[in-house]
Amino acid sequence: MHHKKVKALLICTIFLLCLTLGGSALFGQEAYEDDVFFVYQPSNTIPAGNFGQPNRLWVSADAAILMDATTGQVLYEKNAHKRRPIASTTKIMTALLAIECGNLKSVATVSKHAAGTEGSSIYLRAGEKLTLEHLLYGALMHSGNDACVAIAEHIAGKEELFVNLMNYKAYLLGARNTHFANTNGLPHDQHLSTAYDLALITRHALKNPVFKQIVATRTHKIKGPQGLRYLANTNQMLWSYQGANGVKTGTTNAAGKCLVSSATRDGRLLIAVVLHAGDRYADSIRLLDYGFQNFTNHTVVKKGEVVSTIKVNEGIKAEVPVVADRDLVVTIPVKRTDMIDRLVEIEPVLQAPIKSGQKVGGIKVKVNGQFVTAANLITKEPVDLLPLHKLIWHRMRRQL
C-alpha cells in the first residue's frame, strides 16, 4: 500500500510539472506560442452588453457565447456563465492535456476497463495497442469515450488521476466554473462547465498545432484490430461552413445537443459555443456569421512601434524612443475605432546610461471604457553616459 501511495504521488508531481511547463520540457514536444501555464492571468474579455445585444440575433441554445480567439473578447453571450452539463465537449480538455503531457508516438495498451466504456465508441478491444496520436484522433473526431479512458490510463495510470489534472489545468486557464468528473463527458452530477469556460479552454487549445490539426480533419484512418478504422468527424460544420476548422460536438440527454465550433476568415479566428441547442449547427452558423460581418480586429500598436519618447539626463542623446514589446490588437464593431482609448504611462525622465529593451512604462487599451489588453513599453535603443569631460561640464553648468 505504501508503494502505491508513493507511485501515485510521483505521478501527480510529474504531471503538475508537465502542466506548469506545458509538457514540452518534459517530453520533448515542440512548444508553441504563449505556452505559459504556471500563473493565472485573467482572460481579456469585453462583456457582450458593452457592444449591445443585437435584437436580430436569436439562438435556440440555452447557453451560448461568441469569442474572438485572438483578443479573447466576447462578442455575444447568453447565459454564458451558467454551469451545466457539457457532454463530449469535455474531450477538448482531455485531448489538450494528453497532447501537452504525452508522447504522441508512445504506444498505449487498451485495458479491459477502457474497452468496456459505455456510449460513443471507436470499439477498442482489451489488449489492443495504439499510439497516443491514434487515440486522440479517435477521441476528437469520432468522439470515442473508450479512447478517452485509454488516453487517461496511458498517461496517468488511472482515469481518476488524469481527471484531477484536467481540473487543475482548467483552474490554471481561468475556467473557474468548470469541474470534470470523467474524461469523456458521460453524465455525472458534478461534471459541469459553462459556455464561457469552454470558449476559454478552446481558445488555448487552438494554439496547439497538434490539437488544431486533429479537430480540423474531416476523415482519417487509424489502426484497428483487423486492419484499419475509418473515422469521420462528427462536426458537420467542417463540411458546411466556409472557413470552419473545429472543434467538438457533444450530446447527452442532460446536456442536450452541444457544439464548440471555430472558423477562420480574413485572418480572424472566432469560437462559438452552444449548449443544449434546438439546432446546434444553425445556432453556430448564426453566431459566426454575426461575428464576421459585424466586427473587425484593429491593431492599436505593433510590436516595436514607437509610442513616445523620454528625456534622458546626462546621456549622449537628449531623449530615447520607447516601443511596445508586443502587438496590441482589439476587436471592435466595424468602423468604430472611436471606441478605442489608450493610456500611456512612462517615466518622465531617465538617467543615463540606458540599456536597449529597458522597461520604462506601459500602455493599456480600453474598448468602450472596458480594459482589453496591455503591453510593456521598453527603450528602443541604448543611450550611453556623456564622456567624462562633458559630464563634468554639464554638472558644473547645472550648479551655476
C-alpha positions in Angstrom: 0.0 0.0 0.0 2.9 2.4 0.9 4.5 1.8 -2.5 1.2 2.5 -4.3 0.8 5.8 -2.5 4.4 6.8 -3.3 3.8 5.9 -7.0 0.6 8.0 -7.1 2.4 10.9 -5.5 5.2 10.7 -8.0 2.8 10.6 -11.0 0.9 13.7 -9.7 4.2 15.6 -9.1 5.4 14.8 -12.6 2.2 15.9 -14.2 1.9 19.1 -12.2 5.4 19.9 -13.6 4.1 19.0 -17.0 1.2 21.4 -16.7 3.4 24.3 -15.5 5.9 23.7 -18.3 3.4 23.0 -21.0 4.7 19.4 -21.4 7.4 20.4 -23.9 10.3 20.5 -21.5 9.5 17.0 -20.1 8.5 15.1 -23.2 10.5 16.9 -25.9 7.5 18.1 -27.9 7.7 21.4 -29.7 6.4 24.3 -27.5 4.0 26.7 -29.0 3.3 30.4 -28.7 2.1 31.7 -25.3 3.0 28.4 -23.7 2.7 29.7 -20.1 0.7 27.8 -17.6 2.3 28.4 -14.2 0.5 31.6 -13.4 -3.2 32.5 -13.8 -3.8 35.5 -16.0 -7.4 36.6 -16.3 -8.7 36.5 -19.9 -9.1 39.8 -21.5 -12.8 40.0 -22.3 -15.4 42.6 -23.2 -18.9 41.7 -21.8 -21.3 41.4 -24.7 -23.6 44.0 -23.2 -21.0 46.7 -23.9 -21.5 46.2 -27.6 -25.2 45.8 -27.2 -27.1 42.6 -27.6 -28.4 42.5 -31.2 -32.2 42.1 -31.3 -31.9 40.4 -34.6 -29.6 37.6 -33.3 -31.5 34.7 -31.8 -30.2 31.3 -30.9 -32.1 28.3 -29.7 -29.4 27.2 -27.3 -30.0 27.6 -23.5 -26.4 28.9 -23.3 -24.1 30.4 -25.9 -21.1 32.5 -26.5 -19.1 34.0 -29.4 -15.4 34.8 -28.7 -12.7 36.3 -30.8 -9.8 33.8 -30.4 -7.1 36.5 -31.0 -8.2 39.0 -28.4 -10.4 36.9 -26.1 -13.2 39.4 -26.3 -16.7 38.2 -26.0 -18.9 39.4 -28.9 -22.1 37.8 -27.9 -23.3 35.8 -24.8 -26.4 34.1 -23.5 -26.3 32.5 -20.0 -22.6 32.1 -20.7 -21.5 31.7 -17.1 -24.3 29.3 -16.0 -22.9 25.9 -15.0 -24.4 23.0 -16.9 -23.6 19.6 -18.4 -21.3 19.7 -21.5 -21.3 16.1 -22.8 -18.4 15.3 -25.2 -17.1 18.8 -25.5 -15.2 17.6 -22.4 -12.8 15.9 -24.8 -11.3 19.3 -25.7 -9.6 19.3 -22.3 -8.8 15.6 -22.4 -7.0 15.9 -25.7 -5.2 19.2 -24.9 -3.8 17.7 -21.7 -2.8 14.5 -23.4 -1.0 16.4 -26.2 0.9 18.6 -23.7 1.8 15.8 -21.3 2.2 12.8 -23.5 4.4 11.5 -26.3 2.3 11.2 -29.5 4.2 8.2 -30.8 4.1 6.3 -27.5 2.1 3.1 -27.6 -0.9 2.5 -25.2 -2.3 -0.9 -24.3 -6.1 -0.8 -24.0 -7.3 -2.0 -20.7 -10.5 -4.1 -20.1 -11.9 -1.1 -18.3 -11.3 1.3 -21.2 -12.6 -1.2 -23.8 -15.8 -1.5 -21.8 -16.6 2.2 -21.6 -20.2 2.9 -22.4 -21.6 5.3 -25.0 -19.9 6.6 -28.2 -17.0 4.4 -29.1 -14.3 3.5 -31.6 -14.7 -0.1 -30.4 -11.4 -0.7 -28.7 -10.5 -4.2 -27.6 -8.8 -5.1 -24.4 -5.1 -5.7 -25.0 -5.1 -3.8 -28.3 -2.2 -1.5 -28.8 -2.5 2.0 -30.4 -0.3 5.1 -30.4 -1.5 8.1 -28.3 -1.9 10.0 -31.6 -4.3 7.5 -32.9 -6.3 7.5 -29.7 -6.5 11.3 -29.9 -8.0 11.1 -33.4 -10.5 8.6 -32.1 -11.5 10.8 -29.2 -11.7 14.1 -31.0 -13.0 13.1 -34.4 -15.2 10.1 -33.6 -15.9 11.1 -30.0 -14.7 7.7 -28.6 -15.4 7.5 -24.9 -13.3 4.4 -24.8 -10.4 6.3 -26.4 -10.6 8.9 -23.7 -10.3 6.4 -20.9 -7.4 4.7 -22.7 -5.6 8.0 -23.1 -6.0 8.8 -19.4 -4.8 5.4 -18.2 -1.8 5.5 -20.6 -0.7 8.9 -19.3 -1.6 9.0 -15.6 -2.1 5.3 -14.8 -5.7 5.8 -13.7 -8.5 7.9 -15.1 -9.2 9.5 -11.7 -5.7 10.9 -11.6 -6.0 12.3 -15.1 -9.3 13.9 -14.2 -7.6 15.7 -11.3 -5.1 17.1 -13.7 -7.9 18.2 -16.0 -9.4 20.2 -13.2 -6.1 21.7 -12.3 -5.5 22.7 -15.9 -8.9 24.3 -16.0 -8.1 26.3 -12.9 -4.8 27.5 -14.4 -6.6 28.7 -17.6 -9.1 30.7 -15.5 -12.0 28.3 -16.2 -13.2 28.7 -12.6 -16.8 27.4 -13.1 -15.6 24.1 -14.5 -15.4 20.7 -12.8 -14.7 17.5 -14.5 -15.7 14.1 -13.1 -14.5 12.0 -16.1 -12.6 12.3 -19.3 -15.4 11.9 -21.8 -18.5 13.8 -20.6 -20.7 10.9 -19.6 -23.5 12.1 -17.3 -22.4 12.9 -13.7 -24.0 15.4 -11.3 -20.6 17.1 -10.7 -19.4 17.2 -14.3 -20.2 20.8 -15.2 -18.9 23.8 -17.1 -20.1 26.9 -18.8 -20.2 28.3 -22.4 -17.6 30.9 -21.4 -15.2 28.4 -19.8 -15.4 26.1 -22.8 -14.6 29.0 -25.1 -11.6 29.9 -22.8 -10.3 26.3 -22.9 -10.8 26.1 -26.7 -9.0 29.4 -27.3 -6.0 28.0 -25.6 -6.3 24.5 -27.2 -6.4 26.0 -30.7 -2.9 27.5 -30.1 -1.6 23.9 -30.1 -0.8 22.9 -33.7 -1.5 19.2 -33.0 -4.9 19.8 -31.5 -5.7 22.3 -34.2 -4.8 19.8 -36.9 -6.9 17.0 -35.5 -10.1 19.0 -34.9 -9.9 20.3 -38.5 -9.6 16.9 -40.0 -12.7 15.6 -41.8 -11.7 11.9 -42.3 -8.8 9.8 -41.1 -7.6 6.2 -40.8 -6.2 4.7 -37.6 -5.0 1.2 -36.7 -7.7 -1.4 -36.0 -7.5 -5.0 -34.6 -8.0 -6.4 -38.1 -6.9 -3.7 -40.5 -7.9 0.0 -40.3 -10.6 2.1 -38.6 -12.1 4.7 -40.8 -13.1 7.8 -38.9 -15.4 10.6 -40.0 -15.5 13.8 -37.9 -18.8 14.2 -36.1 -18.6 18.0 -36.6 -20.7 18.7 -39.7 -19.6 22.4 -39.7 -16.3 21.2 -41.4 -18.3 20.3 -44.5 -20.9 23.0 -44.5 -19.4 26.3 -43.3 -16.7 28.3 -45.1 -13.6 28.5 -43.0 -14.7 26.0 -40.4 -11.7 24.4 -38.6 -13.1 22.8 -35.4 -13.9 21.8 -32.8 -16.1 19.3 -31.0 -19.7 18.0 -30.8 -21.4 16.7 -27.7 -24.8 15.1 -26.9 -26.4 13.5 -23.9 -29.9 13.7 -22.5 -28.8 16.0 -19.7 -26.6 18.3 -21.9 -28.7 18.3 -25.0 -27.1 19.0 -28.3 -23.9 20.9 -27.8 -21.2 22.2 -30.2 -18.0 24.1 -29.8 -17.1 25.4 -33.3 -14.4 27.6 -34.8 -13.8 29.2 -38.1 -11.3 31.5 -39.8 -12.0 34.2 -42.3 -9.7 37.0 -43.4 -7.2 36.1 -40.8 -9.8 36.2 -37.9 -10.5 33.2 -35.8 -13.8 33.0 -34.0 -15.0 30.5 -31.4 -18.7 29.8 -30.9 -20.2 27.6 -28.2 -23.8 26.5 -28.0 -25.1 24.2 -25.2 -28.5 22.4 -25.1 -29.4 23.7 -28.6 -32.5 23.0 -30.6 -30.4 23.3 -33.7 -26.7 23.5 -32.8 -25.5 24.0 -36.4 -27.9 26.7 -37.3 -27.1 28.5 -34.0 -23.3 28.2 -34.6 -23.6 29.5 -38.2 -25.7 32.4 -37.0 -23.2 33.3 -34.3 -20.1 33.0 -36.5 -21.8 35.0 -39.3 -22.7 37.7 -36.8 -19.1 37.9 -35.7 -17.5 38.0 -39.1 -20.0 40.5 -40.5 -20.2 43.0 -37.6 -16.8 43.0 -36.0 -13.2 43.6 -37.1 -9.8 43.3 -35.4 -7.8 46.5 -35.2 -4.1 46.8 -34.4 -3.7 49.6 -31.9 0.1 49.3 -31.6 2.6 47.0 -33.3 5.5 45.4 -31.6 8.5 47.7 -32.0 6.4 50.7 -32.9 7.5 54.0 -31.3 4.8 55.1 -28.8 6.6 58.0 -27.2 10.0 59.4 -26.2 11.5 60.1 -22.8 14.1 62.8 -21.9 17.5 61.4 -20.9 19.6 63.1 -18.2 23.4 63.1 -18.8 23.2 60.9 -21.9 24.8 61.3 -25.3 21.3 61.7 -26.7 18.7 64.1 -25.3 15.9 61.6 -25.5 15.2 57.9 -26.2 12.3 56.4 -28.1 10.1 53.8 -26.3 8.3 51.0 -28.1 5.7 48.3 -27.3 7.1 44.9 -26.6 4.2 43.1 -28.4 1.3 43.7 -30.8 -1.9 45.1 -29.2 -5.0 44.0 -31.1 -8.6 44.6 -30.1 -11.9 43.6 -31.6 -14.4 46.4 -32.3 -17.6 46.8 -34.2 -17.0 47.7 -37.9 -16.0 51.3 -38.4 -16.0 52.1 -34.7 -12.4 53.0 -33.9 -13.8 55.8 -31.8 -14.5 53.1 -29.1 -10.7 52.7 -28.6 -8.8 54.5 -25.9 -5.2 54.0 -25.0 -3.4 55.1 -21.8 0.4 55.5 -21.8 2.3 55.5 -18.5 6.0 56.2 -18.7 8.9 57.5 -16.6 9.2 61.3 -17.0 13.0 61.3 -17.2 15.6 58.6 -17.4 19.2 58.7 -16.1 22.0 57.6 -18.5 23.3 55.0 -19.1 20.3 53.3 -20.5 20.1 49.7 -21.9 18.1 48.7 -25.0 14.9 46.9 -24.0 14.8 48.5 -20.6 11.2 48.6 -19.2 10.1 52.2 -18.7 6.4 52.0 -18.6 3.3 50.5 -20.1 0.4 51.0 -22.4 -3.2 50.0 -21.7 -6.0 49.7 -24.2 -9.7 50.1 -23.5 -12.7 49.4 -25.8 -15.9 51.3 -24.9 -14.4 52.1 -21.4 -13.5 48.4 -20.6 -9.9 47.2 -20.3 -8.9 44.8 -23.0 -5.2 44.5 -23.3 -1.8 45.9 -22.3 1.9 45.9 -23.1 5.2 46.9 -21.6 6.9 49.9 -23.0 10.7 49.5 -23.5 13.6 51.6 -24.7 14.2 51.1 -28.4 18.0 51.7 -28.2 20.8 52.2 -25.7 22.0 55.6 -24.5 25.5 55.9 -23.2 26.6 58.3 -20.4 28.3 61.5 -21.6 32.1 61.4 -21.9 33.8 62.4 -18.6 34.8 65.9 -19.7 31.3 66.7 -21.0 29.7 65.1 -17.9 31.8 67.4 -15.6 31.0 70.4 -17.7 27.3 69.5 -17.7 27.2 69.2 -13.9 29.1 72.4 -13.4 26.7 74.3 -15.5 23.8 72.8 -13.6 25.3 74.1 -10.3 25.6 77.6 -11.6 
